[in-house]
Amino acid sequence: MKSAVNDISEVLVYEMVNGIPVYYRGYKDYLKGTKNLDEIMGSSYLQALISTQLIILLSQLLDPAKFRILSNEIGLKFSKKSWRAADIAIYEKDQLANIPIENKYLEIPPKVVIEIDTKAEMDEIQNPLGYYQEKTDQLLSFGVEKVIWIFTDTQKIMVATQGEDWQIFPWNKEFEVLPSANVNIAVIIESA
């Protein structure tokens, strides 16, 4: 695996787990020249719609003086060779008060991480279901209080909260992101 890491551009690495790269889905097509970077790194229309509408809604539901909503695959660094990307991360502003605004991954856990599918190349992961569980466990161990997965293919929501049983339900059911911030993905899509 070491030589493969040296041969493949770092720009194709989606996440790093204990020094082992997780590549963007479709990176082999990029290497063959059949896809460009935008095609493998971009979101689908549905993913982008959900993400955008969710950020707009959360911006209305959460106190802007108390919370900061960050998006765009924000990097969360656990250690030197271990980091994950998050579609949406919700921080209390106090957590970020003394953090310089610069081009570096954040090393402090957000309160909530929201993921819409994944951009990881699942063909190279021995147990694709394990990817979601491992990433969720890693985020919770990092200190994230709640991890929410939105799966567009199955139209399901998975919510993992610190110290509680994980829940899976259809995306037409309302769920809590934070107190006073309940959302329903089906309604978000229909009202867009």
Accessible surface in RSA format (square Angstrom, percent):
REM  Atomic radii and reference values for relative SASA: ProtOr
REM  Chains: A
REM  Algorithm: Lee & Richards
REM  Probe-radius: 1.40
REM  Slices: 20
REM RES _ NUM      All-atoms   Total-Side   Main-Chain    Non-polar    All polar
REM                ABS   REL    ABS   REL    ABS   REL    ABS   REL    ABS   REL
RES MET A   1   130.34  67.5  81.67  54.1  48.67 115.9  63.82  54.3  66.52  88.1
RES LYS A   2   155.70  76.0 151.21  92.8   4.49  10.7 109.84  98.9  45.86  48.9
RES SER A   3    78.65  66.5  73.26  97.8   5.39  12.4  45.69  97.3  32.96  46.2
RES ALA A   4    37.70  34.7  32.27  49.8   5.43  12.4  37.70  53.1   0.00   0.0
RES VAL A   5    46.55  30.6  40.85  37.0   5.70  13.7  41.02  35.6   5.53  15.0
RES ASN A   6   120.07  82.8  84.86  82.0  35.21  84.8  27.78  66.9  92.29  89.2
RES ASP A   7   118.42  82.9  84.75  84.4  33.67  79.6  28.73  67.6  89.69  89.4
RES ILE A   8    23.22  13.2  17.68  13.2   5.53  13.3  18.19  13.1   5.02  13.6
RES SER A   9    58.66  49.6  42.74  57.0  15.91  36.7  39.12  83.3  19.54  27.4
RES GLU A  10   154.98  89.0 142.42 107.7  12.56  29.9  55.57 107.5  99.42  81.2
RES VAL A  11    67.36  44.3  55.24  50.0  12.13  29.2  64.00  55.6   3.37   9.1
RES LEU A  12     0.11   0.1   0.11   0.1   0.00   0.0   0.11   0.1   0.00   0.0
RES VAL A  13    17.90  11.8   8.49   7.7   9.42  22.7   8.49   7.4   9.42  25.5
RES TYR A  14     5.56   2.6   1.84   1.0   3.72   9.7   0.60   0.4   4.96   6.1
RES GLU A  15     0.00   0.0   0.00   0.0   0.00   0.0   0.00   0.0   0.00   0.0
RES MET A  16    34.73  18.0  34.60  22.9   0.13   0.3  34.42  29.3   0.32   0.4
RES VAL A  17    16.11  10.6  15.60  14.1   0.51   1.2  15.60  13.6   0.51   1.4
RES ASN A  18   114.79  79.2  88.64  85.7  26.15  63.0  32.01  77.1  82.77  80.0
RES GLY A  19    30.01  37.0   0.00   N/A  30.01  37.0   9.41  25.8  20.60  46.1
RES ILE A  20    99.89  56.8  99.52  74.1   0.36   0.9  99.88  71.9   0.01   0.0
RES PRO A  21     7.31   5.3   0.48   0.4   6.83  24.8   0.48   0.4   6.83  42.4
RES VAL A  22    18.08  11.9  14.30  12.9   3.78   9.1  18.08  15.7   0.00   0.0
RES TYR A  23     7.52   3.5   5.12   2.9   2.39   6.2   4.72   3.5   2.80   3.4
RES TYR A  24    25.53  11.9  25.53  14.5   0.00   0.0   1.43   1.1  24.10  29.7
RES ARG A  25   110.19  46.3 106.42  54.3   3.76   9.0  50.24  68.7  59.95  36.3
RES GLY A  26    10.85  13.4   0.00   N/A  10.85  13.4  10.74  29.5   0.11   0.2
RES TYR A  27    10.65   5.0  10.65   6.1   0.00   0.0   1.19   0.9   9.46  11.7
RES LYS A  28    99.65  48.6  99.00  60.7   0.65   1.6  58.75  52.9  40.90  43.6
RES ASP A  29    41.78  29.3  41.71  41.5   0.06   0.1   2.75   6.5  39.02  38.9
RES TYR A  30    72.98  34.1  65.91  37.5   7.07  18.4  28.49  21.4  44.49  54.8
RES LEU A  31    92.84  51.7  58.81  42.1  34.03  85.5  61.64  43.3  31.20  84.0
RES LYS A  32   149.75  73.1 113.06  69.4  36.69  87.4  75.11  67.6  74.64  79.5
RES GLY A  33    64.35  79.4   0.00   N/A  64.35  79.4  31.05  85.2  33.31  74.6
RES THR A  34    97.17  69.1  65.73  66.6  31.44  74.9  70.44  94.6  26.73  40.4
RES LYS A  35    83.94  41.0  74.80  45.9   9.14  21.8  36.56  32.9  47.39  50.5
RES ASN A  36    82.55  56.9  78.70  76.0   3.85   9.3  36.95  88.9  45.59  44.1
RES LEU A  37    51.64  28.8  49.66  35.5   1.98   5.0  49.66  34.9   1.98   5.3
RES ASP A  38   116.43  81.6 107.74 107.2   8.69  20.6  30.64  72.1  85.79  85.6
RES GLU A  39   102.56  58.9  72.55  54.9  30.02  71.5  34.85  67.4  67.71  55.3
RES ILE A  40     9.95   5.7   0.51   0.4   9.44  22.8   3.59   2.6   6.36  17.3
RES MET A  41    55.64  28.8  45.79  30.3   9.84  23.4  29.17  24.8  26.47  35.1
RES GLY A  42    45.53  56.2   0.00   N/A  45.53  56.2  29.94  82.2  15.59  34.9
RES SER A  43    59.40  50.2  26.81  35.8  32.59  75.1  10.14  21.6  49.26  69.0
RES SER A  44    57.36  48.5  43.38  57.9  13.98  32.2  50.62 107.8   6.74   9.4
RES TYR A  45   181.85  84.9 167.25  95.2  14.59  38.0 133.81 100.6  48.04  59.2
RES LEU A  46    61.98  34.5  59.59  42.6   2.39   6.0  60.49  42.5   1.49   4.0
RES GLN A  47    23.82  13.3  23.05  16.8   0.78   1.8   5.23  11.1  18.59  14.1
RES ALA A  48    44.00  40.5  39.02  60.2   4.97  11.3  43.85  61.8   0.14   0.4
RES LEU A  49    35.77  19.9  31.12  22.3   4.65  11.7  35.45  24.9   0.31   0.8
RES ILE A  50     0.00   0.0   0.00   0.0   0.00   0.0   0.00   0.0   0.00   0.0
RES SER A  51    23.95  20.2  23.95  32.0   0.00   0.0  11.88  25.3  12.08  16.9
RES THR A  52    69.75  49.6  66.68  67.6   3.06   7.3  45.83  61.6  23.92  36.2
RES GLN A  53    46.32  25.9  44.35  32.4   1.97   4.7   1.19   2.5  45.13  34.2
RES LEU A  54     0.55   0.3   0.55   0.4   0.00   0.0   0.55   0.4   0.00   0.0
RES ILE A  55    42.09  24.0  42.09  31.4   0.00   0.0  42.09  30.3   0.00   0.0
RES ILE A  56    81.77  46.5  78.80  58.7   2.97   7.2  81.46  58.7   0.31   0.8
RES LEU A  57    48.37  26.9  47.58  34.0   0.79   2.0  48.33  33.9   0.04   0.1
RES LEU A  58     0.00   0.0   0.00   0.0   0.00   0.0   0.00   0.0   0.00   0.0
RES SER A  59    59.68  50.4  42.78  57.1  16.89  38.9  33.27  70.8  26.41  37.0
RES GLN A  60   133.83  74.8  96.98  70.9  36.85  87.7  43.32  92.2  90.51  68.6
RES LEU A  61    65.69  36.6  47.59  34.0  18.10  45.5  49.89  35.0  15.80  42.5
RES LEU A  62     7.42   4.1   3.22   2.3   4.20  10.6   5.02   3.5   2.40   6.5
RES ASP A  63    76.60  53.7  66.29  66.0  10.31  24.4  29.33  69.0  47.27  47.1
RES PRO A  64    95.89  69.9  90.28  82.3   5.62  20.4  95.08  78.5   0.81   5.1
RES ALA A  65    82.48  75.8  54.78  84.5  27.69  63.0  62.78  88.4  19.69  52.2
RES LYS A  66   106.27  51.8 101.19  62.1   5.08  12.1  55.18  49.7  51.09  54.4
RES PHE A  67    25.96  13.0  18.75  11.6   7.21  18.8  18.75  11.4   7.21  20.6
RES ARG A  68    88.97  37.4  85.82  43.7   3.15   7.5  19.90  27.2  69.06  41.9
RES ILE A  69    38.24  21.8  12.41   9.2  25.83  62.2  12.41   8.9  25.83  70.1
RES LEU A  70    44.53  24.8  42.42  30.3   2.11   5.3  44.53  31.3   0.00   0.0
RES SER A  71    46.62  39.4  30.81  41.1  15.81  36.4   4.04   8.6  42.58  59.7
RES ASN A  72   135.61  93.5 111.15 107.4  24.46  58.9  30.23  72.8 105.38 101.9
RES GLU A  73    42.04  24.1  27.97  21.2  14.07  33.5  27.13  52.5  14.91  12.2
RES ILE A  74    28.98  16.5  22.21  16.5   6.77  16.3  28.98  20.9   0.00   0.0
RES GLY A  75     4.69   5.8   0.00   N/A   4.69   5.8   1.31   3.6   3.38   7.6
RES LEU A  76     0.00   0.0   0.00   0.0   0.00   0.0   0.00   0.0   0.00   0.0
RES LYS A  77    64.73  31.6  62.54  38.4   2.19   5.2  17.18  15.5  47.55  50.7
RES PHE A  78    46.60  23.3  15.80   9.8  30.79  80.1  16.56  10.0  30.04  86.0
RES SER A  79    61.49  52.0  50.40  67.3  11.08  25.5  48.03 102.3  13.46  18.9
RES LYS A  80   171.98  83.9 149.83  91.9  22.15  52.7  94.46  85.0  77.52  82.6
RES LYS A  81   115.43  56.3 111.26  68.3   4.17   9.9  70.18  63.2  45.25  48.2
RES SER A  82     2.61   2.2   2.61   3.5   0.00   0.0   2.35   5.0   0.26   0.4
RES TRP A  83    41.20  16.5  41.18  19.9   0.02   0.1  25.97  13.8  15.24  24.7
RES ARG A  84     1.70   0.7   1.70   0.9   0.00   0.0   0.09   0.1   1.61   1.0
RES ALA A  85     5.45   5.0   5.40   8.3   0.04   0.1   5.40   7.6   0.04   0.1
RES ALA A  86     0.01   0.0   0.01   0.0   0.00   0.0   0.01   0.0   0.00   0.0
RES ASP A  87    15.06  10.5  13.22  13.2   1.83   4.3   5.93  14.0   9.13   9.1
RES ILE A  88     0.01   0.0   0.00   0.0   0.01   0.0   0.00   0.0   0.01   0.0
RES ALA A  89     0.00   0.0   0.00   0.0   0.00   0.0   0.00   0.0   0.00   0.0
RES ILE A  90     0.00   0.0   0.00   0.0   0.00   0.0   0.00   0.0   0.00   0.0
RES TYR A  91     0.00   0.0   0.00   0.0   0.00   0.0   0.00   0.0   0.00   0.0
RES GLU A  92    48.09  27.6  48.09  36.4   0.00   0.0   3.76   7.3  44.33  36.2
RES LYS A  93    71.79  35.0  67.26  41.3   4.53  10.8  29.86  26.9  41.93  44.7
RES ASP A  94   127.93  89.6 111.77 111.3  16.16  38.2  30.89  72.7  97.04  96.8
RES GLN A  95    60.30  33.7  39.43  28.8  20.86  49.7  31.81  67.7  28.49  21.6
RES LEU A  96    16.11   9.0   8.92   6.4   7.19  18.1   9.19   6.5   6.92  18.6
RES ALA A  97    76.71  70.5  38.38  59.2  38.33  87.2  49.34  69.5  27.37  72.5
RES ASN A  98   143.11  98.7 114.34 110.5  28.77  69.3  38.21  92.0 104.90 101.4
RES ILE A  99    62.81  35.7  52.16  38.9  10.65  25.7  52.72  38.0  10.10  27.4
RES PRO A 100    86.12  62.8  68.37  62.3  17.75  64.5  80.71  66.6   5.41  33.6
RES ILE A 101   170.69  97.1 135.59 101.0  35.11  84.6 139.72 100.6  30.97  84.0
RES GLU A 102    93.21  53.5  62.20  47.1  31.01  73.8  32.88  63.6  60.33  49.3
RES ASN A 103   160.45 110.6 126.55 122.3  33.90  81.6  37.14  89.4 123.31 119.2
RES LYS A 104   149.81  73.1 123.78  75.9  26.03  62.0  78.64  70.8  71.17  75.8
RES TYR A 105   101.37  47.3  86.66  49.3  14.71  38.3  55.44  41.7  45.93  56.6
RES LEU A 106    22.73  12.7  21.80  15.6   0.93   2.3  22.58  15.9   0.15   0.4
RES GLU A 107   114.06  65.5  94.38  71.4  19.68  46.9  24.85  48.1  89.21  72.8
RES ILE A 108    46.16  26.3  46.16  34.4   0.00   0.0  46.16  33.2   0.00   0.0
RES PRO A 109    34.49  25.1  33.60  30.6   0.89   3.2  33.60  27.7   0.89   5.5
RES PRO A 110     0.87   0.6   0.00   0.0   0.87   3.2   0.00   0.0   0.87   5.4
RES LYS A 111    34.85  17.0  33.56  20.6   1.29   3.1  12.77  11.5  22.08  23.5
RES VAL A 112     0.57   0.4   0.57   0.5   0.00   0.0   0.57   0.5   0.00   0.0
RES VAL A 113     0.00   0.0   0.00   0.0   0.00   0.0   0.00   0.0   0.00   0.0
RES ILE A 114     0.69   0.4   0.69   0.5   0.00   0.0   0.69   0.5   0.00   0.0
RES GLU A 115     0.00   0.0   0.00   0.0   0.00   0.0   0.00   0.0   0.00   0.0
RES ILE A 116     8.04   4.6   3.48   2.6   4.56  11.0   3.48   2.5   4.56  12.4
RES ASP A 117    20.75  14.5  20.21  20.1   0.54   1.3  12.09  28.5   8.65   8.6
RES THR A 118     4.81   3.4   1.77   1.8   3.03   7.2   4.40   5.9   0.41   0.6
RES LYS A 119    20.25   9.9  20.18  12.4   0.07   0.2  11.04   9.9   9.21   9.8
RES ALA A 120     0.00   0.0   0.00   0.0   0.00   0.0   0.00   0.0   0.00   0.0
RES GLU A 121    16.83   9.7  15.07  11.4   1.76   4.2   2.76   5.3  14.07  11.5
RES MET A 122    32.45  16.8  29.75  19.7   2.70   6.4  29.92  25.4   2.53   3.4
RES ASP A 123   129.67  90.8  93.93  93.5  35.75  84.5  26.33  62.0 103.35 103.1
RES GLU A 124    77.24  44.3  42.23  31.9  35.01  83.4  36.84  71.3  40.40  33.0
RES ILE A 125    41.41  23.6  32.25  24.0   9.16  22.1  35.76  25.8   5.64  15.3
RES GLN A 126   189.84 106.2 150.35 109.9  39.50  94.0  60.92 129.7 128.92  97.8
RES ASN A 127    85.85  59.2  81.98  79.2   3.88   9.3  29.63  71.3  56.22  54.3
RES PRO A 128    61.51  44.8  61.51  56.1   0.00   0.0  61.51  50.8   0.00   0.0
RES LEU A 129   117.17  65.3 112.08  80.2   5.09  12.8 114.32  80.3   2.84   7.6
RES GLY A 130    16.55  20.4   0.00   N/A  16.55  20.4  14.93  41.0   1.62   3.6
RES TYR A 131     8.82   4.1   4.80   2.7   4.02  10.4   8.22   6.2   0.60   0.7
RES TYR A 132    39.01  18.2  39.01  22.2   0.00   0.0  19.37  14.6  19.64  24.2
RES GLN A 133    80.35  44.9  80.35  58.7   0.00   0.0  16.50  35.1  63.85  48.4
RES GLU A 134    86.43  49.6  79.87  60.4   6.55  15.6  35.78  69.2  50.64  41.3
RES LYS A 135     0.00   0.0   0.00   0.0   0.00   0.0   0.00   0.0   0.00   0.0
RES THR A 136     0.00   0.0   0.00   0.0   0.00   0.0   0.00   0.0   0.00   0.0
RES ASP A 137    72.72  50.9  71.72  71.4   1.00   2.4  22.44  52.8  50.29  50.2
RES GLN A 138    37.36  20.9  31.49  23.0   5.87  14.0  23.13  49.2  14.23  10.8
RES LEU A 139     0.29   0.2   0.29   0.2   0.00   0.0   0.29   0.2   0.00   0.0
RES LEU A 140    20.46  11.4  17.62  12.6   2.83   7.1  18.00  12.6   2.46   6.6
RES SER A 141   101.61  85.9  61.32  81.8  40.29  92.8  40.86  87.0  60.75  85.1
RES PHE A 142    41.80  20.9  19.08  11.8  22.71  59.1  27.66  16.8  14.14  40.5
RES GLY A 143    33.45  41.2   0.00   N/A  33.45  41.2  21.28  58.4  12.17  27.3
RES VAL A 144     0.00   0.0   0.00   0.0   0.00   0.0   0.00   0.0   0.00   0.0
RES GLU A 145    79.90  45.9  79.90  60.4   0.00   0.0  28.91  55.9  50.99  41.6
RES LYS A 146    23.59  11.5  23.59  14.5   0.00   0.0  13.46  12.1  10.12  10.8
RES VAL A 147     0.00   0.0   0.00   0.0   0.00   0.0   0.00   0.0   0.00   0.0
RES ILE A 148     0.10   0.1   0.10   0.1   0.00   0.0   0.10   0.1   0.00   0.0
RES TRP A 149     0.00   0.0   0.00   0.0   0.00   0.0   0.00   0.0   0.00   0.0
RES ILE A 150     0.00   0.0   0.00   0.0   0.00   0.0   0.00   0.0   0.00   0.0
RES PHE A 151    38.32  19.2  38.32  23.7   0.00   0.0  38.32  23.2   0.00   0.0
RES THR A 152    18.57  13.2  11.47  11.6   7.10  16.9   1.65   2.2  16.91  25.6
RES ASP A 153   143.10 100.2 108.95 108.4  34.15  80.7  34.86  82.1 108.23 107.9
RES THR A 154    88.17  62.7  68.51  69.5  19.65  46.8  72.70  97.6  15.47  23.4
RES GLN A 155    94.14  52.6  92.00  67.2   2.14   5.1  12.04  25.6  82.10  62.3
RES LYS A 156    82.44  40.2  82.44  50.6   0.00   0.0  40.37  36.3  42.07  44.8
RES ILE A 157     0.01   0.0   0.00   0.0   0.01   0.0   0.01   0.0   0.00   0.0
RES MET A 158    13.02   6.7  13.02   8.6   0.00   0.0   0.16   0.1  12.86  17.0
RES VAL A 159    10.19   6.7   9.21   8.3   0.98   2.4   9.21   8.0   0.98   2.7
RES ALA A 160     0.00   0.0   0.00   0.0   0.00   0.0   0.00   0.0   0.00   0.0
RES THR A 161    29.56  21.0  28.26  28.6   1.30   3.1  22.18  29.8   7.38  11.2
RES GLN A 162    79.58  44.5  67.11  49.0  12.48  29.7  29.72  63.3  49.87  37.8
RES GLY A 163    88.17 108.7   0.00   N/A  88.17 108.7  45.51 124.9  42.66  95.6
RES GLU A 164   114.61  65.8  95.84  72.5  18.77  44.7  35.74  69.1  78.88  64.4
RES ASP A 165   131.75  92.3 116.01 115.5  15.74  37.2  35.48  83.5  96.26  96.0
RES TRP A 166    87.38  35.1  61.26  29.7  26.12  61.3  48.28  25.7  39.10  63.4
RES GLN A 167   104.11  58.2  99.80  72.9   4.30  10.2  24.39  51.9  79.71  60.5
RES ILE A 168   117.17  66.7  85.71  63.9  31.46  75.8  85.71  61.7  31.46  85.4
RES PHE A 169    21.24  10.6  17.92  11.1   3.32   8.6  21.24  12.9   0.00   0.0
RES PRO A 170    62.29  45.4  62.29  56.8   0.00   0.0  62.29  51.4   0.00   0.0
RES TRP A 171    18.43   7.4  18.43   8.9   0.00   0.0  10.38   5.5   8.05  13.1
RES ASN A 172    96.91  66.8  81.63  78.9  15.28  36.8  17.87  43.0  79.05  76.4
RES LYS A 173   114.66  55.9 109.33  67.1   5.33  12.7  65.80  59.2  48.85  52.0
RES GLU A 174   103.88  59.6  88.18  66.7  15.70  37.4  22.53  43.6  81.35  66.4
RES PHE A 175    14.30   7.2   6.68   4.1   7.63  19.8  14.30   8.7   0.00   0.0
RES GLU A 176    78.97  45.3  71.06  53.8   7.91  18.8  19.44  37.6  59.53  48.6
RES VAL A 177     0.04   0.0   0.04   0.0   0.00   0.0   0.04   0.0   0.00   0.0
RES LEU A 178    13.07   7.3  12.74   9.1   0.33   0.8  13.07   9.2   0.00   0.0
RES PRO A 179    98.49  71.8  90.29  82.3   8.19  29.8  91.48  75.5   7.01  43.5
RES SER A 180    92.13  77.9  57.25  76.4  34.88  80.4  60.53 128.9  31.60  44.3
RES ALA A 181     0.00   0.0   0.00   0.0   0.00   0.0   0.00   0.0   0.00   0.0
RES ASN A 182    68.77  47.4  54.65  52.8  14.12  34.0   7.86  18.9  60.91  58.9
RES VAL A 183     2.39   1.6   0.00   0.0   2.39   5.8   2.39   2.1   0.00   0.0
RES ASN A 184    26.24  18.1  22.81  22.0   3.43   8.3   6.92  16.7  19.31  18.7
RES ILE A 185     0.00   0.0   0.00   0.0   0.00   0.0   0.00   0.0   0.00   0.0
RES ALA A 186    15.52  14.3  13.05  20.1   2.47   5.6  15.47  21.8   0.05   0.1
RES VAL A 187    83.60  55.0  83.51  75.6   0.10   0.2  83.58  72.6   0.02   0.1
RES ILE A 188     9.28   5.3   7.18   5.4   2.10   5.1   9.23   6.6   0.05   0.1
RES ILE A 189    43.64  24.8  36.57  27.2   7.08  17.1  36.57  26.3   7.08  19.2
RES GLU A 190   141.48  81.2 107.22  81.1  34.26  81.6  49.77  96.3  91.71  74.9
RES SER A 191    86.88  73.4  48.27  64.4  38.61  88.9  45.89  97.7  41.00  57.4
RES ALA A 192    67.82  62.4   5.52   8.5  62.30 141.7  33.94  47.8  33.88  89.8
END  Absolute sums over single chains surface
CHAIN  1 A    10625.8       8555.8       2070.0       5575.0       5050.8
END  Absolute sums over all chains
TOTAL         10625.8       8555.8       2070.0       5575.0       5050.8
